[in-house]
Amino acid sequence: IGVLSFGAPEPFRAEFRHALLEHGYVEGRNLTIEYRWASGQTERLAGLAADLVRQNVNVIVASATPGCNFR
């Protein structure tokens, strides 16, 4: 799983791991997660997304803050 987030890692990372655990998925045991954080810098998102594509992840989960405008 590739995770692309506009904001900071927490609390998203902890909540995401918890949701996966509820469905029987445990990071490091039966899945791998590649995290990429833009730290509020919109201009970094395209490069981070491209990096996840190069990593050949099966799915990309994107998280953004409310009201975020990606133009």
HUDA-V62528 format. One record per residue. N is the residue number from 0. OMEGA is omega as a letter, one per 30 degrees, with the letter a starting at -180 (NA if undefined). Layout:
n=N omega=OMEGA
n=N omega=OMEGA
//
This chain:
n=0 omega=l
n=1 omega=l
n=2 omega=l
n=3 omega=a
n=4 omega=l
n=5 omega=a
n=6 omega=a
n=7 omega=a
n=8 omega=a
n=9 omega=g
n=10 omega=a
n=11 omega=a
n=12 omega=a
n=13 omega=l
n=14 omega=l
n=15 omega=l
n=16 omega=l
n=17 omega=l
n=18 omega=l
n=19 omega=l
n=20 omega=l
n=21 omega=l
n=22 omega=l
n=23 omega=l
n=24 omega=a
n=25 omega=l
n=26 omega=l
n=27 omega=l
n=28 omega=a
n=29 omega=l
n=30 omega=l
n=31 omega=l
n=32 omega=l
n=33 omega=a
n=34 omega=l
n=35 omega=a
n=36 omega=l
n=37 omega=l
n=38 omega=l
n=39 omega=a
n=40 omega=a
n=41 omega=a
n=42 omega=l
n=43 omega=a
n=44 omega=a
n=45 omega=l
n=46 omega=l
n=47 omega=l
n=48 omega=l
n=49 omega=l
n=50 omega=l
n=51 omega=l
n=52 omega=l
n=53 omega=l
n=54 omega=l
n=55 omega=l
n=56 omega=a
n=57 omega=a
n=58 omega=l
n=59 omega=l
n=60 omega=a
n=61 omega=l
n=62 omega=l
n=63 omega=l
n=64 omega=l
n=65 omega=l
n=66 omega=l
n=67 omega=a
n=68 omega=a
n=69 omega=l
n=70 omega=NA
//
